[in-house]
Amino acid sequence: MMLLGVDTGGTFTDFVVLDDRGLRVHKVLSTPQAPEQAILQGMCELGLVFADSLQVVHGSTVATNAVLEGKGVRTAYIGNRGLADVLTIGRQARRELYNLQPVASGLPVERGLCLETGGRLGADGETLQALSEEDLAQLRRQLEQLAPEAVAINLLFSFLDDAAERAIEAIVPPTMFVSRSSNILPEYREYERGMTTWLNAYVGPLVQGYLTRLQAGIAPSALSVMQSSGGTIDAAQAGEQAVHLLLSGPAGGLAGARYMGLACGQEHLLTFDMGGTSTDVALIDGELRLTSQGEIAGYPVSVPMVDMHTIGAGGGSLASVDAGGLLQVGPESAGATPGPACYGQGGRRATVTDANLVLGRLRAEAFLGGGMCLDIAAAREALAVIAEGLACTVEAAAEGVLRVANEHMARALRVISVQRGVDPQDFSLMSFGGAGGLHVCALAEALGMREAIVPVHGGVLSAFGMLAAPRARQLSRTVNGAFAAVAATVIDAHIEELAAQGRRALMAEGVEAASLHTESAVDLCYRGQSYTFTIAWQGHVQSSAAFHQAHAERYGHQLDLPLELVNVRVNLQAPAPQPVLSCVGTGQPAQAESHVEVFAQPQPVPVYAREALITGQRLVGPALITETVSTTWLAAGWQACLHASGSLLLSR
């Protein structure tokens, strides 16, 4: 069996192949309008034979981009009578609390596509308004007249009894994609449940169409897709669960980061994934942290996803000088087309990549292993515009661009750590993504950290993570009541029902039931609170104690109040693959290939080829370490040691 991990980014599409030739990596420029084209191009360049023996695991940005750009399909929303405006009203929260003249945001669903019907339940599950045959006939007439591409069904308390939602689903014309809340998110909070259900319908046809085209293009090879929670799902099922793919690529990066961390004995990681368009930061404390309170483009997404913070700072982030004479970097990006000025594809505006090149931290002739030569003259020309606006030299402008970009990323890392009561100095900073190694030392210094890790193949770690991720399912259900009053047998029964549902789905993908690992959890809060902690289910006494401890760690105190049970959760995972990392060389320590001028360094800086380094070899900064898919800038005051796993362990 050959394995191929593919991560489609905003600038590059990354490939990691594991076959009888070992582990190989590759990059091609993305094709945003038709992402499958870049994938097929890269597979051909790698010389892969499309066959039953090839398993492709893909991290897709189709769902993410459709939501961010507002380019989903025309979707009708069906709610109970009097509740058609649930998604429009939302939580009535204002993003700018003290702005008396906020800019009106667009409606998620236009009023004409919001339909009302019967089938209303009370909080106790009793029928308050029946769903009649006339209601169903009217809905069918309305849908035929409106002709949407997708339909989202969200009835009150449908997680208690989904009969009405199923009846509505049955009358929807077969040409329309259907998403019902009792299937997508059987939990309370009708706004979050409705928004998640609508998002699934909004992007579902696009994801289905894309995966169908990709599957046809690589046939007869098998295709699975990374979910936002860090597990994979068969492509045939992924289209119906499109909302679970919104953090598909970043989740692959965290799966790879955890694997690489464990390989060199580090379980406690602060990670930053710096690509061409954005930077994702996260915290790994033994396991991937998941949240069901995520958000994308301002919309709540309440399905489990990796807990991360994303900012618009990447190698392609555009620099500019605003009207007040201040330097700005991002969030706008040059993307894959035209890309940074130094790519020579028509880009004229300065980016972070151009700044690194001008300062000598990127080698024009070594980019992508020499497969792409960078244009330093174009980079200097673009940065000259910034220098003129700041009345400084081109090099000073480039330094300024890097300092601003680094501060954006350091602030994001503080959000995920310091603001949550975590001391960054207790963790190692792991950088990956094509641009991560160029900034790792500066970010570690900004956070007072003394250790960092640059994993092997860090420039394509998200693609590698696809190969290290298990097949998995996360399921949940609202079971509301006083925690102490809900019998353990009742909780166990709900957990077993969810686990059986997950087992059936995974067995349909060829996973053996006996191999599955099952974890159960409960969402708890103090009586009167709105937000919960997810706590492993270990019985009432132990789970209660764990909740109090978690509350004290996050908020600095605990309360003498009874606990409320809100949801039960089940996580099922097949055994995780164990891809073998490339062997690290032994013998004599590698010598510098050359010495180059780097701005602000008094002496020429040595350049090392990473693949030539041997286990245990130590390098002292300043130095440049180049590889096919990324470059590491080892700053002065830092040293690096190559671990047997292939990762560079940096210490200050």
C-alpha positions in Angstrom: 0.0 0.0 0.0 1.3 3.4 -1.0 0.2 6.4 1.1 -0.1 10.0 -0.1 -0.9 13.0 2.1 -2.0 16.1 0.3 -2.6 19.5 1.9 -4.1 22.3 -0.3 -3.0 25.7 1.0 -3.6 29.2 -0.2 -0.3 29.4 -2.0 1.2 25.9 -2.3 -0.2 22.4 -2.4 2.0 20.0 -0.4 2.6 16.3 -1.0 4.1 13.6 1.2 4.5 10.1 -0.3 5.3 7.0 1.7 6.0 3.9 -0.5 8.8 1.4 -1.1 11.1 4.2 -2.0 10.8 5.7 1.5 9.3 9.1 2.3 9.3 11.8 -0.4 8.0 15.4 -0.3 6.9 17.7 -3.1 5.2 21.1 -3.6 3.4 22.8 -6.4 1.6 26.1 -6.7 -2.1 25.9 -5.8 -4.8 26.3 -8.3 -7.5 28.0 -6.2 -10.3 28.0 -8.8 -9.9 24.2 -9.3 -7.8 22.7 -6.4 -7.9 19.2 -7.9 -5.8 20.4 -10.9 -2.8 21.1 -8.6 -3.2 17.8 -6.9 -3.3 15.9 -10.2 -0.3 17.9 -11.4 1.7 17.1 -8.3 0.8 13.4 -8.4 2.0 13.2 -12.0 5.3 15.0 -11.2 5.8 12.5 -8.4 5.4 9.7 -10.9 2.6 8.1 -8.9 0.5 5.3 -10.5 -3.2 5.6 -9.9 -4.1 2.1 -8.5 -6.0 0.3 -5.8 -2.8 0.2 -3.8 -2.6 4.0 -3.5 -4.4 5.6 -0.5 -4.8 9.4 -0.7 -5.5 11.4 2.4 -6.4 15.0 1.7 -6.7 18.2 3.6 -9.2 20.3 1.7 -9.8 24.1 1.9 -12.9 24.0 -0.4 -15.4 24.4 2.5 -13.3 26.9 4.3 -12.8 29.2 1.3 -16.5 29.0 0.4 -17.5 30.3 3.8 -14.7 32.9 4.1 -15.5 34.3 0.6 -19.3 34.0 0.9 -19.5 31.8 -2.1 -21.6 28.9 -0.9 -24.7 27.6 -2.7 -28.2 29.1 -2.5 -29.6 27.6 0.6 -33.2 27.5 2.1 -33.6 27.5 5.9 -36.6 25.7 7.4 -37.5 26.5 11.1 -40.6 26.5 13.2 -43.4 29.1 12.9 -42.2 32.4 14.3 -38.6 31.3 14.3 -37.5 31.9 10.7 -35.2 34.7 11.8 -33.1 32.7 14.4 -29.9 32.9 12.3 -30.4 36.6 11.5 -31.0 37.6 15.2 -28.2 35.3 16.5 -27.1 36.2 20.0 -27.5 40.0 19.5 -23.8 40.3 20.4 -21.9 43.3 19.0 -18.3 42.8 17.8 -17.5 46.4 18.7 -19.2 47.1 22.0 -18.8 50.9 22.1 -19.2 51.6 18.4 -22.5 53.5 18.2 -22.6 53.2 14.4 -21.5 49.6 13.6 -21.4 48.5 10.0 -24.4 46.3 9.2 -23.3 42.7 8.4 -25.0 40.8 5.7 -27.8 38.3 6.5 -26.6 34.7 6.5 -29.9 33.7 4.7 -32.0 36.1 2.7 -35.5 36.6 4.1 -37.2 35.0 1.1 -35.3 31.7 1.7 -36.4 31.4 5.4 -39.4 29.1 5.6 -41.7 28.3 8.6 -43.6 25.2 9.4 -45.1 23.1 12.2 -43.5 20.3 14.2 -42.6 22.3 17.3 -41.6 20.5 20.4 -41.3 21.8 24.0 -38.2 21.4 26.2 -39.7 18.2 27.6 -40.1 16.7 24.1 -43.9 17.1 24.1 -45.5 18.2 20.8 -46.7 21.8 21.0 -47.6 22.1 17.3 -47.9 19.1 15.1 -46.4 18.8 11.6 -49.4 18.3 9.3 -49.6 16.8 5.8 -50.6 20.3 4.6 -47.4 21.7 6.2 -45.4 19.2 4.3 -47.2 19.9 1.0 -46.8 23.6 1.4 -43.0 23.2 2.1 -42.6 21.1 -1.0 -44.4 23.7 -3.1 -42.2 26.5 -1.7 -39.0 24.6 -2.3 -40.0 23.8 -5.9 -40.8 27.4 -6.5 -37.6 28.8 -4.8 -35.4 26.1 -6.3 -32.5 26.3 -3.9 -29.5 24.0 -4.3 -29.5 23.0 -0.6 -31.9 22.9 2.3 -31.1 23.3 6.1 -33.7 22.0 8.5 -33.6 23.2 12.1 -36.6 22.6 14.4 -36.8 23.4 18.1 -35.7 20.5 20.4 -35.3 18.1 17.4 -32.5 16.4 19.3 -35.2 15.0 21.6 -37.3 13.7 18.7 -36.2 13.9 15.1 -39.4 12.6 13.5 -40.6 16.0 12.2 -37.2 16.8 10.7 -37.0 13.4 9.0 -40.5 13.9 7.6 -39.5 17.2 6.1 -36.3 15.7 4.7 -38.4 13.1 2.9 -40.4 15.6 0.9 -37.4 17.7 -0.2 -36.8 17.2 -4.0 -34.0 14.7 -4.6 -32.0 17.3 -6.6 -31.5 19.4 -3.4 -28.7 18.8 -0.8 -30.4 18.3 2.6 -28.8 19.0 6.0 -30.9 18.5 9.2 -29.9 19.6 12.6 -30.8 16.3 14.4 -28.1 14.6 12.2 -25.5 17.3 12.1 -25.6 18.6 15.7 -28.2 17.0 18.0 -27.5 19.5 20.8 -29.4 22.4 22.5 -28.9 26.1 21.5 -31.0 26.5 18.4 -28.9 29.3 17.0 -25.6 27.5 17.1 -27.2 24.3 16.0 -29.1 26.1 13.2 -25.9 27.9 12.0 -23.9 24.8 12.0 -26.6 23.0 10.0 -26.9 25.9 7.6 -23.2 26.0 7.0 -23.2 22.3 6.3 -25.9 22.8 3.6 -24.2 26.0 2.4 -21.0 24.3 1.4 -22.1 20.7 1.1 -22.8 20.6 -2.6 -19.5 22.3 -3.3 -17.6 19.8 -1.2 -19.4 16.9 -2.7 -18.8 18.1 -6.3 -15.1 18.7 -5.6 -14.5 15.4 -3.9 -16.4 13.6 -6.7 -14.2 15.3 -9.4 -11.0 14.5 -7.4 -12.0 10.9 -6.8 -12.7 10.5 -10.5 -9.4 12.0 -11.4 -7.4 9.7 -9.1 -9.5 6.5 -9.7 -9.1 3.7 -8.8 -7.1 5.0 -5.9 -8.9 5.4 -2.5 -9.6 8.9 -1.1 -10.2 10.0 2.4 -10.4 13.5 3.9 -9.1 15.0 7.1 -11.7 16.3 9.5 -11.5 19.4 11.7 -11.1 17.2 14.7 -7.9 15.5 13.6 -9.3 12.2 12.3 -10.0 11.1 8.8 -13.3 10.2 7.0 -13.9 8.4 3.7 -14.6 10.8 0.9 -17.9 9.2 0.1 -19.2 10.2 3.6 -17.3 13.5 3.9 -19.6 15.3 1.4 -22.6 14.9 3.6 -20.6 16.2 6.6 -19.0 19.2 5.0 -19.1 21.3 8.1 -16.6 18.9 9.7 -14.0 19.9 7.1 -13.7 23.6 7.9 -10.3 23.2 9.6 -9.2 20.2 7.5 -5.7 21.4 6.6 -4.8 22.9 10.0 -5.9 19.8 11.8 -3.5 17.8 9.6 -0.7 20.1 10.7 -1.5 19.5 14.4 -1.7 15.7 13.9 1.8 15.9 12.3 3.1 18.2 15.0 2.0 15.8 17.8 3.5 12.8 16.0 6.9 14.7 15.5 6.8 15.9 19.1 6.4 12.4 20.5 9.1 11.1 18.2 11.6 13.4 19.9 10.2 13.1 23.4 8.2 16.3 23.7 4.5 16.1 24.6 4.0 19.8 25.6 4.1 22.0 22.5 3.1 25.5 21.4 2.8 25.2 17.6 2.7 27.8 14.8 2.0 26.8 11.3 3.1 29.6 9.0 2.1 29.2 5.4 1.8 31.5 2.5 -1.5 33.1 3.5 -2.0 32.7 7.3 -0.6 31.4 10.5 -2.3 28.9 12.8 -1.3 28.6 16.4 -2.3 26.0 18.9 -1.4 24.3 22.1 -0.8 20.5 22.4 -0.6 19.1 25.9 -0.2 15.4 25.3 -3.3 15.3 23.1 -4.8 17.6 20.5 -7.2 20.0 22.2 -10.6 20.1 20.7 -13.3 22.7 21.1 -17.0 22.8 20.1 -17.1 26.6 20.4 -15.2 27.4 17.2 -15.9 30.1 14.8 -15.3 30.9 11.1 -16.0 34.1 9.3 -17.9 35.3 12.4 -20.2 32.2 12.3 -20.3 29.8 15.3 -19.4 26.2 14.4 -20.3 23.9 17.2 -18.9 20.6 15.8 -15.7 19.3 17.4 -12.6 20.9 15.8 -9.0 21.5 16.8 -8.7 24.4 19.2 -6.5 26.9 17.4 -6.2 30.6 16.7 -5.7 31.9 13.1 -4.4 35.2 11.9 -3.7 36.7 8.5 0.1 36.6 8.7 2.0 34.4 6.3 4.9 34.4 3.9 2.6 36.1 1.3 1.2 38.7 3.7 1.3 42.1 2.0 3.1 45.1 3.5 1.9 48.7 3.2 2.3 52.1 4.8 -1.0 53.6 5.9 -2.1 57.2 5.7 -0.6 57.9 9.1 2.8 56.6 8.1 2.6 53.4 10.0 3.8 50.0 8.6 1.0 47.4 8.2 1.5 43.7 7.4 -1.4 41.5 6.5 -4.1 40.3 6.7 -4.3 40.7 2.9 -2.2 38.1 1.1 -0.6 37.8 -2.4 -1.8 34.2 -2.4 -0.7 31.8 -5.1 -1.5 34.2 -7.9 0.4 36.5 -8.4 2.3 35.6 -5.2 5.1 37.5 -3.7 7.1 39.8 -6.0 10.1 37.5 -5.8 8.1 34.7 -7.4 8.3 36.5 -10.7 4.7 36.0 -11.6 3.6 39.6 -11.8 3.4 40.5 -8.1 4.4 44.1 -7.4 3.6 44.5 -3.7 6.1 43.6 -0.9 5.5 40.6 1.2 7.1 38.8 4.2 8.8 36.4 1.8 10.3 39.3 -0.1 11.6 40.8 3.2 13.3 37.5 4.2 14.9 37.3 0.7 16.2 40.8 0.8 17.7 40.3 4.2 19.6 37.2 3.0 17.6 34.7 5.1 16.2 33.0 2.0 18.5 31.8 -0.7 17.2 32.6 -4.1 18.9 29.7 -5.7 17.9 27.1 -3.1 14.1 27.8 -2.9 12.1 24.5 -3.3 15.4 22.7 -3.6 16.4 24.8 -6.6 13.1 24.0 -8.4 12.1 27.7 -8.3 14.5 30.6 -8.5 13.5 33.7 -6.6 13.9 37.2 -8.1 15.7 39.3 -5.6 15.6 42.4 -7.8 11.8 42.3 -7.9 11.7 41.9 -4.1 14.0 44.9 -3.6 11.8 46.9 -6.0 8.7 46.1 -4.1 10.2 46.9 -0.7 11.6 50.2 -2.1 8.0 51.4 -2.1 7.7 50.6 1.6 11.1 52.2 2.3 10.1 55.4 0.5 6.9 55.6 2.7 9.0 55.1 5.8 11.9 57.2 4.7 14.4 54.5 5.4 16.6 52.0 3.5 15.2 48.9 1.7 16.9 46.7 4.3 15.5 48.6 7.2 12.0 48.4 5.6 12.5 44.6 5.3 13.5 44.4 8.9 10.4 46.4 9.9 8.1 44.0 7.9 9.5 41.0 9.8 9.2 42.7 13.2 5.6 43.6 12.6 4.8 40.1 11.2 6.5 38.5 14.2 4.6 40.6 16.7 1.3 39.6 15.1 2.3 35.9 15.5 3.6 36.4 19.0 0.3 38.0 20.0 -1.6 35.1 18.6 0.6 32.6 20.6 -0.1 34.6 23.8 -3.9 34.3 23.1 -3.6 30.5 23.0 -1.3 30.3 26.0 -0.9 33.2 28.4 -4.6 34.3 28.2 -5.6 30.8 29.2 -3.3 30.6 32.2 -0.5 28.6 30.5 3.1 29.7 30.9 4.8 29.4 27.4 8.1 28.6 29.1 6.8 25.2 30.2 6.4 24.3 26.5 8.6 23.9 23.4 7.8 26.0 20.4 7.3 23.9 17.3 7.3 25.7 14.0 6.2 24.3 10.7 4.7 25.4 7.4 6.9 26.7 4.5 7.8 29.9 6.3 7.8 28.8 10.0 11.6 28.0 10.3 12.5 31.6 9.3 10.7 33.0 12.3 11.0 30.4 15.1 13.9 32.0 17.0 12.3 35.4 17.1 9.0 34.1 18.3 10.5 32.0 21.0 12.5 35.0 22.3 9.3 37.2 22.2 7.6 34.6 24.5 10.6 34.0 26.8 10.9 30.4 25.6 14.3 28.7 25.6 13.5 25.6 23.5 12.1 25.1 20.0 11.6 22.3 17.5 11.8 22.5 13.7 10.5 19.1 12.6 11.8 17.2 9.6 9.8 18.0 6.5 8.3 20.9 8.4 7.4 22.7 5.2 4.9 20.0 4.4 4.0 18.9 7.9 0.3 19.3 7.4 0.5 16.8 4.5 2.5 14.5 6.6 -0.1 14.7 9.4 -2.7 13.3 7.0 -0.7 10.1 7.0 -0.3 10.0 10.8 -4.0 10.7 11.5 -6.4 7.9 12.5 -9.9 7.3 11.1 -12.2 8.8 13.7 -15.7 10.0 14.6 -16.8 12.4 17.3 -20.5 12.3 18.2 -22.6 14.2 20.8 -26.1 14.6 22.1 -27.7 16.9 24.6 -28.8 15.3 27.9 -29.8 18.2 30.1 -30.4 18.1 33.8 -28.8 18.3 37.2 -25.7 16.2 37.0 -26.2 14.4 40.3 -29.8 13.5 39.4 -29.0 11.8 36.1 -28.2 8.2 36.8 -24.9 6.8 35.6 -26.8 4.1 33.8 -28.7 6.7 31.8 -25.5 8.4 30.8 -23.9 5.1 29.9 -26.9 4.2 27.7 -26.6 7.5 25.7 -22.9 6.9 25.3 -23.4 3.4 24.1 -26.0 4.5 21.5 -23.6 7.2 20.2 -20.7 4.7 20.2 -22.8 2.2 18.2 -23.6 4.9 15.6 -19.9 5.7 15.3 -18.9 2.1 15.0 -21.3 1.5 12.1 -19.9 4.5 10.2 -16.3 3.4 10.7 -17.0 -0.2 9.9 -18.5 1.0 6.6 -15.0 2.3 5.8 -13.4 -1.1 6.5 -12.3 -0.5 10.1 -12.6 -3.5 12.4 -14.8 -2.9 15.4 -12.4 -4.7 17.7 -9.6 -2.3 16.9 -11.6 0.9 17.8 -10.6 2.9 20.9 -13.6 4.7 22.5 -13.5 7.6 24.9 -16.5 9.2 26.5 -17.0 12.6 28.0 -19.6 14.9 29.5 -20.1 18.7 29.1 -20.6 20.2 32.6 -21.2 23.7 34.0 -22.2 25.2 37.3 -25.9 25.8 37.6 -26.7 29.1 35.9 -23.6 29.2 33.7 -23.9 29.3 29.9 -20.5 27.7 29.0 -19.2 24.3 29.7 -16.1 22.2 30.2 -15.7 18.9 28.5 -14.7 16.3 31.1 -13.9 12.7 30.7 -16.7 10.5 32.0 -15.4 8.6 35.0 -18.5 8.4 37.1 -20.1 11.3 39.0 -17.5 11.7 41.7 -14.4 11.7 39.6 -15.9 13.8 36.8 -17.2 16.4 39.3 -13.8 16.7 40.8 -12.2 17.0 37.4 -14.6 19.8 36.5 -13.9 21.8 39.6 -10.1 21.5 39.0 -10.5 22.6 35.3 -12.6 25.6 36.3 -10.0 26.6 38.9 -7.2 26.3 36.4 -9.0 28.4 33.8 -10.7 31.0 35.9 -8.7 31.0 39.1 -11.6 29.9 41.3 -14.2 27.2 41.8 -17.8 27.6 43.2 -19.8 25.8 45.8 -22.7 25.2 43.3 -24.4 22.1 41.9 -23.3 21.0 38.5 -25.5 20.8 35.4 -25.1 18.1 32.7 -25.4 19.5 29.2 -24.1 17.0 26.6 -22.6 13.6 26.4 -19.8 13.0 23.9 -18.1 9.9 22.3 -14.8 9.8 20.4 -14.0 6.7 18.4 -10.6 6.2 16.8 -9.0 3.4 14.8 -5.3 2.7 15.4 -3.3 5.6 14.2 -0.9 4.9 11.3 2.8 5.0 12.2 4.6 6.3 9.1 8.4 5.7 9.4 10.5 8.8 9.3 13.5 9.2 7.0 16.7 7.8 8.5 19.2 10.4 9.6 22.7 10.1 8.4 25.7 9.0 10.5 29.4 9.5 10.1 31.4 12.7 9.9 29.6 16.0 10.8 28.5 17.9 7.7 30.4 21.1 6.8 28.9 24.3 5.6 28.2 24.3 1.9 28.9 28.0 1.7 29.0 31.3 3.6 26.6 34.1 2.6 26.0 37.7 3.6 23.0 38.2 5.9 21.9 41.8 6.8 23.0 43.0 10.2 25.4 40.1 10.7 29.1 41.1 11.1 30.5 38.0 9.4 29.3 35.8 6.5 26.8 33.2 7.8 27.4 29.5 7.1 24.7 27.6 5.1 24.1 23.9 5.8 22.1 21.4 3.8 19.8 19.8 6.3 19.8 16.4 4.6 23.6 16.3 5.1 23.5 16.7 8.9 24.1 13.7 11.1 22.5 12.6 14.3 23.7 14.6 17.2 25.4 17.3 15.1 25.3 20.7 16.7 25.2 24.0 14.9 25.7 27.4 16.5 23.8 30.5 15.2 23.8 32.5 13.2 23.4 29.9 10.5 21.0 29.0 7.6 19.8 25.5 7.3 18.2 24.8 3.9 16.0 21.9 2.7 13.7 21.2 -0.2 10.5 22.6 1.4 11.7 25.2 3.9 14.6 27.2 5.4 15.5 27.6 9.0 17.1 30.8 10.3 19.2 29.9 13.4 19.6 33.3 15.1 22.6 34.4 17.1 22.4 33.1 20.7 20.8 29.8 19.6 22.2 26.4 18.8 20.6 23.4 17.1 21.1 19.7 17.5 19.8 17.1 15.0 17.7 14.5 16.8 17.6 10.9 15.6 14.0 11.4 14.5 15.2 14.1 12.0 13.9 17.1 14.0 16.1 20.0 14.8 16.1 20.7 18.6 16.8 24.4 19.2 18.0 25.8 22.5 18.7 29.3 23.6 
